[in-house]
């Protein structure tokens, strides 16, 4: 991400809460928020799936990712 782009659209220092973040669009949004610099909370009804995606996000982006069950 360029400096100008990061200044306008970067999410470093922010936390994104993504409900339904274990599949489909929710999963992709969680990854996109992390790539933009946000730490991410992945929330869904299935905690095991949340933990799996949170681990994947942390490894792929280096950002903190947390799993929470709804």
Secondary structure, 3 states (H helix, E strand, C coil): CCHHHHHHHCCCCCEEEEECCCCHHHHHHHHHHHHCCCEEEEEECCHHHHHHHHHHHHHHHCCCEEEEEC
